[in-house]
Amino acid sequence: MSSVVLSEALLTVAVVVAASIFSVVFISNSQLFVDSQQEKMLKLAENMKVKIEIIFADALQSNDTVKVWVKNIGQKPIPRQLIGLDSNIFLKKRGETAWRIPYNVDTKPSWNFILPNNDDEWDPGETLEISIGLPSGTLGVGDWIVRFVAPINGAYDDYVFSL
């Protein structure tokens, strides 16, 4: 009889220890999951602060230049150095292949920008003026699509204009 009581006592202690180990492991892993979800949400919230909108685009066929005006409609200012280096501009004539226009190179195609007030950040509410220089004879009659891809989170907007 005493061996049965001893066996049950040892078995009870073993079950309590196993349950304790399981609960510690479960709680620590669930805390890691919660922490990773919070980190994802913070990053998503930060990325949502960067939004842009192309408000107008036009071209002068005579000098092969496309002008694009892009407004920062987000909540976060974008540093000047990121605008040129980390943004992308694509241009295509409807039904043809798109061009990725490189930033500030010596040969055409190339693009450059002017910040309002010539400051160091593209603040929310400000409009960026972009000039895209194209090789001679590139712009023809038809519908053109310009896409600006913002730095930081890759937010983009398209605009269609006609010549």
KAKALIN-V681730 format. One record per backbone hydrogen bond with DSSP energy under -1.0 kcal/mol. CO is the residue of the C=O (numbers start at 1). NH is the residue of the N-H. E is the energy in kcal/mol with one decimal. If there is no record, write none. Layout:
CO,NH,E  CO,NH,E
This chain:
1,5,-2.0  2,6,-2.2  3,7,-2.4  4,8,-2.5  5,9,-2.3  6,10,-2.6  7,11,-2.6  8,12,-2.4  9,13,-2.4  10,14,-2.5  11,15,-2.3  12,16,-2.4  13,17,-2.6  14,18,-2.6  15,19,-2.5  16,20,-2.3  17,21,-2.5  18,22,-2.6  19,23,-2.5  20,24,-2.3  21,25,-2.5  22,26,-2.8  23,27,-2.6  24,28,-2.4  25,29,-2.4  26,30,-2.4  27,31,-1.9  28,32,-1.8  29,33,-2.1  30,34,-2.4  31,35,-2.6  32,36,-2.4  33,37,-2.2  34,38,-2.4  35,39,-2.2  36,40,-2.2  37,41,-2.3  38,42,-2.3  39,43,-2.3  40,44,-2.6  41,45,-2.6  42,46,-2.2  43,47,-2.6  44,48,-2.0  46,49,-1.0  47,50,-1.5  49,75,-2.4  49,76,-1.7  51,73,-1.3  51,74,-1.3  53,71,-3.2  56,69,-2.9  58,67,-3.2  60,65,-1.3  64,134,-2.6  65,60,-2.5  66,132,-3.1  67,58,-2.4  68,130,-3.4  69,55,-2.4  69,56,-1.3  70,128,-3.7  71,53,-2.0  71,73,-1.0  72,125,-3.6  78,122,-3.2  79,82,-1.1  79,83,-1.1  80,84,-1.1  81,85,-1.3  82,86,-2.1  88,149,-3.1  89,101,-3.0  90,147,-2.7  91,99,-2.8  92,145,-3.1  93,96,-2.6  99,91,-2.2  102,111,-1.4  110,133,-2.8  111,104,-2.9  112,131,-2.4  114,129,-2.1  115,118,-1.7  116,119,-1.2  120,80,-3.0  121,123,-1.1  122,78,-1.8  123,126,-2.2  126,72,-2.4  128,70,-2.4  129,114,-2.3  130,68,-2.5  131,112,-1.9  132,66,-2.5  133,110,-1.9  135,138,-1.8  142,163,-2.2  143,94,-2.9  144,161,-2.5  145,92,-2.2  146,159,-2.0  147,90,-2.4  148,157,-1.7  149,88,-1.8  151,153,-1.9  155,150,-3.8  157,148,-2.1  159,146,-2.6  161,144,-3.4
